[in-house]
Structures are given as structure tokens and as C-alpha cells.
Amino acid sequence: MIVEESPGRLAEWVRADVREARTALSRARLLHGEASPAYQRAAICWGHRQAVLDEVAARRGVASKDVDLMNTPALQLLAAVRKVRFDVAAADRESEFLAATAFLDIPSSGTG
């Protein structure tokens, strides 16, 4: 049975995913160095999350560094993730980002 999640709950998952990707990149840099395969994988993952931040920034008319995900409306954040998912899917159907954001493939109330 599929339980529909609210846009707010889905947005919280996205926010947590962005935080985890940022932490993983920092950790890989500190533990393994930027030339390591672990860092390269983390950088690819972070790149997709950075694309989400860039999309939110473009929608809000601010710089990416000024995006505050906690104050970004859920529907706006989910729309940004869906846009990035579409762009990533066009380039790489096996992307980790598609798997990490697969919950957006499930219809939810208030989105669509």
C-alpha cells in the first residue's frame, strides 16, 4: 500500500538529503582527499544537490549561496527537485540522484 506524503514531508526529505550530501562531500575531502574515488563520487552527488539549490535560487531571484532551504516553500523546493530530476534523467538514467529522489515519482497531494 502506497501512502501519500504531504509536500511538507517530502520537502523535509529533500532538505535532509541536501544536508547529508554536503556532509558526505566534506567528510570525503577530509578523510580521502580530492583526488580519491570517494571524493569524486561525493562530488557528483553534491553536484546534483547544488543544481537543486541553483534552481531554487533562480526561481527566487537570489544567489545560490543565499538560498535558505528551511524557508523555501515546500512546493517550490519540490518543483526545483523535479526540474533537476528531469535534466539528470535526460543525461544519465542510472544516476544516484534519481534513486535518491525516487519518492517524487509517487503522486502526492498538493503536487502535480
VENLIN-V399881 format. One record per residue. N is the residue number from 1. RES is the residue in one small letter. PSI is psi in whole degrees, 0 to 359 (* if undefined). NEAR is the number of other ideal C-beta (glycine too) atoms within 8 Angstrom. D_CENTER is the distance of its C-alpha to the mean C-alpha in Angstrom with 1 decimal. Layout:
# VENLIN-V399881
n,res,psi,near,d_center
N,RES,PSI,NEAR,D_CENTER
N,RES,PSI,NEAR,D_CENTER
This chain:
# VENLIN-V399881
n,res,psi,near,d_center
1,m,128,2,25.7
2,i,127,4,22.3
3,v,125,4,21.6
4,e,135,8,19.8
5,e,150,9,17.3
6,s,155,10,17.3
7,p,324,13,14.6
8,g,318,7,14.8
9,r,317,8,14.3
10,l,319,15,11.2
11,a,323,12,9.8
12,e,320,8,10.9
13,w,318,9,9.2
14,v,313,14,5.7
15,r,316,11,7.5
16,a,320,8,9.0
17,d,319,11,6.3
18,v,315,12,5.5
19,r,315,8,9.3
20,e,320,8,10.0
21,a,320,13,8.5
22,r,317,10,10.4
23,t,318,8,13.4
24,a,321,11,13.5
25,l,314,13,13.8
26,s,316,8,16.5
27,r,316,9,18.2
28,a,322,14,18.5
29,r,314,11,19.9
30,l,318,6,22.4
31,l,327,6,23.5
32,h,342,8,23.6
33,g,159,6,23.5
34,e,343,5,21.6
35,a,354,4,23.8
36,s,152,9,22.9
37,p,325,5,21.1
38,a,317,9,19.0
39,y,319,14,17.8
40,q,318,8,17.3
41,r,316,9,15.1
42,a,324,14,13.0
43,a,322,10,13.0
44,i,314,9,11.7
45,c,313,14,8.7
46,w,324,12,8.2
47,g,321,8,9.0
48,h,321,14,6.1
49,r,324,13,3.9
50,q,324,9,7.3
51,a,324,11,7.6
52,v,314,14,5.4
53,l,319,12,7.8
54,d,320,9,10.5
55,e,318,11,10.3
56,v,316,14,10.6
57,a,316,13,13.3
58,a,319,7,15.0
59,r,330,9,15.3
60,r,350,9,16.7
61,g,36,5,18.8
62,v,171,7,17.9
63,a,148,6,17.0
64,s,322,9,13.5
65,k,343,4,15.1
66,d,2,7,16.3
67,v,129,12,13.2
68,d,101,6,13.6
69,l,330,11,10.7
70,m,333,5,13.5
71,n,11,4,15.6
72,t,126,12,13.3
73,p,141,5,14.7
74,a,312,11,12.8
75,l,325,9,13.7
76,q,319,11,12.6
77,l,315,15,9.1
78,l,323,14,9.1
79,a,321,9,11.0
80,a,317,12,8.6
81,v,317,12,5.9
82,r,321,9,9.3
83,k,314,9,10.5
84,v,319,13,8.1
85,r,317,12,8.7
86,f,314,8,12.3
87,d,317,9,12.5
88,v,317,13,11.2
89,a,325,10,13.6
90,a,332,5,16.3
91,a,327,6,16.2
92,d,95,7,15.5
93,r,344,5,16.0
94,e,14,4,15.7
95,s,142,11,12.3
96,e,326,8,10.7
97,f,321,12,7.3
98,l,319,13,9.5
99,a,320,7,11.0
100,a,336,8,8.2
101,t,21,11,7.3
102,a,336,7,11.0
103,f,341,8,11.8
104,l,349,10,11.1
105,d,343,4,14.1
106,i,123,8,16.3
107,p,138,5,17.9
108,s,156,11,17.6
109,s,136,6,20.1
110,g,355,7,19.6
111,t,157,9,16.9
112,g,*,4,17.9
